[in-house]
Amino acid sequence: MTLLVLGLLIFLGAHSVRIFADDWRTHTRARIGEGAWKGAYSVASLVGFVLIVWGYGLARQQPVLLWTPPVGARHLATPLVLVAFVLLTAAYVPGNAFKAVVKHPMVLGVKVWALAHVIANGTLADEVLFGAFLVWAVLDYRSSRQRDRESGVVYARGRTGPTLVTVAVGVAAWAVFAFWGHGLLIGVRPFG
């Protein structure tokens, strides 16, 4: 569990600088340069991610059951993760309506994904991992929306074509991951 927590602290810590220390981030980027900042950020993110994967894998070998989720929670997780995939896709497809409405679809997608996994799992490792991402996403979404308001950011109206592409790609990516990738990478098959 120690490696998992350390990985979460490093990974989410690097991704939280803008939430808690935006002025320091701006000053440091100006002082060391954009390239050095992105390099340090990337290294911290990669180290944190590796520790999360390693730590979670170790923690799953000796699970500590906190609660037994009702069967319905797993059924609810499926459409929530589908929504999360569409929102994650919306972060990359220009001109879609999701980005116009929610402003930060990737962070909202992480929030929905983490919530789905918090309610569908009951081990300590699951709750630590997905709970940490849920708390981070709630704080980051709030912070991002507040920065938008303070800066007067206006998002372009979404168009039908890019919105349909977003949905199609998001659903296809979800299907590939749900029916094949999740079992291969995580060892849990949501549908079998």
N, C-alpha and C positions, 0 to 999 in steps of 0.2 A: 504493500500500500504506500510505502514511503516514496518509491519511484514514481508512482502515479501522481501523488500529491506534488512532488517536486516538479514533475513535468507540467502539471496544470499551473503551478505558480509561475514557471518560466514562460510557458506558451501564452497563457491568459494575461500574465503580467506585461509581456511585450505588447499584447494587443489592447492593453488597458491604459497605456501611457496617454493616449489622446483623451481618455475619459477623465483621468485624475491629474494629469500634469501637462496640459496642452501648451501652456506658455514655455515650460521647460523643454518640451519636444521641439517647438518652433525655434527656440534659442539654440539648442544643441544641433539641430539640422543646419542652421545657418553657420554655426561655428565649425563643425567638422565636414560639412558638405553633404549634398544629397546622396551621392554614391556611398560614402562611408556609413551614413545613417541607414540606408537600405540594406547594406551588407550586414551591419550589426543586427538589424531587425530580422533579417532572413536567417542568420546563424542562430539567434536566440529562438526563433520560431521552430526551426528544424530540430534543434536540441530538445526543446520542450515537447515537440510532437513525438520524437523517438522515445523519450522517457514516458510519455503518456501511453503509447502503444505497448511498450515493454512492461511498464508497471501495471497496466490494466490486464495484460495477458497473465502476469504472475498472480495478480489478485484473484482472477477468475479460477485459478487452479485450486484455491482454498476459499470458496465462497462463504461469506457470512450473510445469512438470510436475515433481513430486517423485517420483511413483511411479504406476504404472498398476494400478488396483484390478482384481482378478479379477472376472469376470462375476458370479460367485456373490455377491460383496459387494453388488452392486446388487440382486440378488434378495433378499438378507437385509435390505437397507434398507427394502424395502416393508412387510413385516410389523412391523418395528420402529417405523416412522413411524405405522402404524396403532395400535399400542399407545400411542405418544406422544399421539395425538389422543384416545384414550379417557381417558388419564390427565389431559390438559388439561381435558377435559370434566368429569371427576370433581371438579376443583377448584371447579366452579360449581353442581353438582347436589347439593343438601342431602340427607343421609341415605343416600348410596350406600356400598357395601361397600369400594370402592377407597380412599376417604378414611379409612375406619375402619382399614384394614390398613396402608396405606403412609404415612399421616399428612399428607404433603405431596405430593399427586399432581401439582401443576403443576411443581414443581421436578424431580420424578422424570421427568415427561414431557419436560421440556427436556433432561434428561440422556440419555434414550433417543433423542430426536430428534437431538441433537448427535452421539451415538455412531454412529447410522445414517449420518449424512452424513460423518463422519470416515472410516469404512471404505469408503464408496461413491465417494469423490472423491479425487483425488490431486494437485490443484494447490496451490501455496503459499497462495493466497488462501482456498481451501476449508479447508485445514488450520488456518490462523490463525483464521478465523471460527468454524468449528465446534469446533475444539480449545479455543478460549477459552471458548465457552459450555459445553463439557463440563467443563472444569476448574472453572469457576464453579459449575455445577450440583452437582458432587461436593462442593465445599466448603460450598455453601449447604445442601444436604440434610443433611450431617453436622451443621452448626451448628444447623439448625432442630430436628433430632431431639434434640440435646443440650439445647437450651433447653427443649423439651417435658419431657424427663426431669427437669431441674432444677426446673421449675415444677410438676411433677406433673400435666401435662395428660393428660386421658383423653378419647379420642375416642369418640363414640357409635357403637354397633354399626350397621352398615349394614343397610338393608332391601332386600328383593327388588325392589320397584317402582322406587325411585330408581336402583338398580343397573342394571336393564334399560334405563331411560331413558338413563342415562349411556352404556351400550354402543351403543344405537341412535343417539343424537345424535353420539357420537364417530365411529362408523363412517360415518354419513352425511356428516359434515363432512370426514372423511378422503377419502371418495370424490369429493366435489365438488372438493376441493383437488387431489387426485391426478390426476383426469381432466380438469380444466379450469383451476383456479386456478394451479397450479404453472407450467404452460406460459405462461399469461397474464402472471403477475407475475414469474417467474424466468427464463422463456425456455427452460426444460428440461421436456420432457414425459416423466414417468416411464414411461408406457405407450405410447409411440409416437413 
